[in-house]
Amino acid sequence: MKTDLTTAANGRTARTEASRALLTAGMVAAGVGVLTAGAWLSVPFYPVPLTMQTLAVLVVGGLLGPTLGVSAVATYLFVGAMGAPVFHNGLGGLAVLAGPTGGYLVGFLPAALIMGLAAQRLMKSSCDHSRFFACTSRSRRTGSIREIALLTAGALLAGAAIYGVGLPWLSLFTGRSLTAAAAVGAVPFLLGDLLKTAVAVGAVRSGARALSRRRFLPF
């Protein structure tokens, strides 16, 4: 009898672990899909195209957390390097990563980590997992301001990480000074980045609540 109970318990544990593995894989795949969609929504500027990828990275990092967020970005870069048309304008291959925009793509890794850590810290400071971002009714206003401030700081730091890798890479690739690289690879996009930050903060707050209620929040 004891053996039967142990076997049944082991079976349930194995099924649970398999379900978690499938859920994790599904979340990473969904993150890759979001990043790809963000890349395909692009305007072909040179040397740096205008895309929705910064927004996608912020949302993926904020909703998947630091571990799965970075895993999704790493998978996306690997798939793209193997030739899948997941980069801007449907491009793929190692040539894209080695080109002028390669630094921005690599910068997505620390950006997802930073945004994921910001969301994770906010979740850990909340009262419990099932009421993520809304601890108590008495401190709702203060909590909302803190949520927005922390996520905004995470998004801005994540954006800085992308430029921190992308601009030196662009400077080396084009032979321009870092200032000149910033003039074509950062300044034209700053206003759009601020708008993307606002959208990302709203998306992460509402999306995290929805995932938390269904106990799908992976961190």
N, C-alpha and C positions, 0 to 999 in steps of 0.2 A: 504493500500500500504506500509506504513511504517512498519507495522507488518510483512508483507511478506518479506521485505528486511532484517529485523532483524533476522527472522527465517532462511533465506538463509545464512546470514553471520554466524550465530551460527552453521549451518550445515557445512559450509566450515571450521570453526575453529575446530569443533569436528573431521572432517576428517583429518585435518592437524595434530592435536594432536595424533590421532590414528596412522597416518603414522610415526610420530616421535617416538612413542612408539615402533612400529614394527621395525623401523630402529635401535633404541637403543638395543632392544632385539637381533636383528640379529648381531649387532657388538659384543655384549657380548658373544653370542654363537660362533661367529667366533674366538674370543679371546680364549675361552675354547678349541676350536678345535686346534688352533695353539699350545697351551700349551700341549695338549694331544699328538700331533704329536711330539713335542720336547721331551716329556718323553719317547715315544716309540722308538725313535732313541737313543739307549743307549748301553753302553758296561758295562757288569756286574762286576765292581770292588767292593771290600769290604773294608771298610764299606760304602763308598760313590760311587755310580755308576757314570760313565761318560755319561752325556746326553746333549741334545741340549736345555734343558729347560732354562738355563740362557739366551741364545740368544732369545728364545721365549718370555720370560718375558720382556726383553728390547724392543723388537719389539712391543709387545702388549701394554706396557706402553707408548711407544713413539708415537704410532699411535692412540690409543684410549684416551690418556690423563689421568690425575690423577684419575678422578672420574670413568670413564668406565673401565680404566685399572685395578684399584683395584677391581671393581665389577666383572670383568672377572676372576681375580685370586681367589677372594673369592668364586665365583660360582664353579670354577674348584676344589678348595679344598673341598667344600661342597659335590659336586658330587662324588669326590673320596672317601671322608669319608663315604658316603652312600654305598660304595661298587663297584661303577663303575670302570672298569679297565683302569683308566686314568693316573695312576702313572707309574713310570719306570718299564719296562719289563711287562707291562700290569697288574700291581698289583692294588689293591684297598682296601678300608676299613680303619677303625680307627687304625689298627695295624701299618700301614705304617706311619701315622702321629705321632704315639707314638714311632716309632722306631728311629734308629740312624740318619736317614735322615729327620726326621720330622721338625727339626729346619730350614733346608734349604727351605723346602716347605713353612713354615710360613714366612720365610724371603722374599719370593716372594712378599708379600703384600707391605712392605715398598719399595722394589725395584721397583715395578710397579709405586708406588706413586712418587718416586724420578725421574724416567725416564720421567714420564708423566709431572711432573712439569718443567723439563728441556725443553721439547718440547713446553709446553704451554708458558713458559717465552719467548722462542725464537719467537713464533708466535705473542705474544703481542708486541714485540719490532719491528716487521716488519711493513712495510708501510700500508698494508691492507691485509684482509683475502684472497683475490683472488690471491695474489702474495706472498704467504708464502715462506719464505726462499730466496726471490729474490726481495728486495725492489727497488733498483735503479741500473741502468747499471753502473753508475759511481763508485759505491762502491761494485760491484759484487765480486771482489777478496777479499776485506776486509770482506765483508759479509760472503763469503764462509768459510774463516778461522774462523770467529766467530761462525758460525753454527757448524763447526766440533769440535771446542774447547768446546762449551757449551754442545753439545750432548755427546762428549767423557767424559767430567767431570760428566755429569749425569749418563752415563753408568758405569763409575768407582765407583761412589758413590753408585749406585744401587748394583753393585757386592759386595762392602764392606758391605752393609746392609745385603745381603744374608749370607755372612760369619759371620757377627756380631751376627746373630741369630743362624746360623747353627753350628758354632764351639763350643760355650759354651754348646749347646744342645748335640752335639756329645761327648764332654768331660764328661758331666754328665752321659750320657747313657752308655759309655764304661768304665768309671772309670779312664780314662787317664787324664794327665795334659792337660792344654790348648795348650801347646807347642806340645805335642805329638799328640793331636787331629789335630792341624794345619798341622803336618807333613804328615798325611794320608788323611786329609779332605780338604786341601787347596793347599799346595805346588805342588802336582802333576797336578793340574788343572790350574795353573796360566797362563802358556803360551797359553793354549787353550782359557782361558777367554779373553786374549788380542786379539786373533784372532776373537772371537765372538763379542767383543766390536767394532772392525773395521767393521765387517759385519753388526752389528746392526745399527751403525751410518749411513752407506750407505743406508741401507734399510729404516730407518726412514726418512732420507732426501728425498729420491726419492718417497717413499710411501706417505709422507705428501703432497708433491707437487701434486701427482695424486689425492689424496682425496680432497685437497683444490680446485683444478680446477673443480671438480665435486660437490663441496660444501657438501662433506660428512665428512669433518674433524670435529670431535665432540667436539672441544674445541676452 
